[in-house]
Amino acid sequence: MENGFENPIYITRPLLPDLHKINERLGKIWETGILTNMGGQHRELEGKLCEYLGCENITLFNNGTIALMAGLKSLDIKGEVITSPFTFPATIQALEWNGLKPVFCDIDPVSMTIDAEKIEGLINENTSAILGVHVFDNICDVKRIDGISKKYNLKVVYDAAHSFGSIHNGVPIWEYGDLSMFSFHATKLFNTIEGGCIISKNSDITDRLDMMKSFGRNSDVRVVDWGINGKLNEVQAAMGIEVLKLVGLEKEKRIKVSETYNSMLSDVEGIRIVTNADMNKSCQYLVIEIDEDRFGKSRDMVNETLNSGNVFPRKYFHPLCSDAEWYRMDYSKNELNHARVAAESVLALPFYGSLSSEDVEKICRIILNC
């Protein structure tokens, strides 16, 4: 086996701006004495994100999970929501916190997003919405989902945690559905340490979310709606302003990293590269799918070999949300075959701009020689 690394290689590294720039912004925060409640840093970040993403209606939150919870509540969704089991638990937990029942739909085996061909068969009188997940920035079949939603009068929400800044068929992905949630967690390319946002084409939804994230209070500080404390604080916002300046260059670097992975793995029997990287994508993850029968080693065997070489990829998403203890009995009857195969075969490899070509080649050799 290829010799391992002296220092650990993790799946990602947070994008960190110049500390002096952060200290300058902290100085401004200290001068105002405003640490939260939509201060100057918050307002500046909102404006810069609207400009970067080409949107008008954005609501910043302290994390993506709270953002998704509030987004679902803002649409007054009831009953059942059709969604994917192949996602991070927060997607399903946001439904739970709203008293909504997730109905799991299998995924497309290529894109690993919800299989739009199977959605209609799960719709009944209790269905109120579709919650799609853009997995590894592979975009859902938004056109087909839009048609289904109009046919059955359903709301459409997208968990776009992996898809910050993505353009699909020439259109920003936030333009699809009723609203989209984006995550600004430290593991994401654009981060505010913790954070997230909701973008909608409907300004009324944005206005409602602005109240909801601040305890449901209006400008007179009266509680007039459902509420939660979901505010992004000034330190998080300051971080985001400076990180946003670095996103373009970081994407260019990640595209070069992906090219090295592709050159070494794309023609290997039994390995499929699930993601692609270009300037219209989020460049968030570099994911491979391993076919044990054709490659000769399972995903778990490859993962263990990489770990022994001091490389730490991630088995996204394992186990499936539908196989968690609180769902297993209710949903074991569902046909989720493609989702289960993906959960057992997908591996997200180390992927960040400062990862050298030599290190990527070494990682690939460990995989090929395991």
Secondary structure as UniProt FT lines:
FT   STRAND          9..10
FT   HELIX           19..32
FT   HELIX           40..53
FT   STRAND          58..61
FT   HELIX           64..74
FT   TURN            75..76
FT   STRAND          80..83
FT   HELIX           89..97
FT   TURN            98..99
FT   STRAND          101..104
FT   TURN            109..111
FT   HELIX           116..118
FT   HELIX           120..122
FT   TURN            125..126
FT   STRAND          127..133
FT   TURN            136..137
FT   HELIX           142..152
FT   STRAND          155..159
FT   TURN            161..162
FT   TURN            164..165
FT   STRAND          167..168
FT   TURN            169..170
FT   STRAND          171..172
FT   HELIX           173..175
FT   STRAND          179..183
FT   TURN            186..187
FT   STRAND          196..199
FT   HELIX           203..212
FT   TURN            215..216
FT   TURN            219..220
FT   HELIX           234..244
FT   TURN            245..246
FT   HELIX           247..265
FT   TURN            266..267
FT   TURN            269..270
FT   STRAND          271..273
FT   TURN            279..280
FT   STRAND          286..290
FT   HELIX           292..295
FT   HELIX           299..308
FT   TURN            309..310
FT   STRAND          311..312
FT   TURN            316..317
FT   HELIX           321..323
FT   TURN            325..327
FT   HELIX           328..331
FT   TURN            332..333
FT   HELIX           337..345
FT   STRAND          346..349
FT   TURN            353..354
FT   HELIX           357..368
//
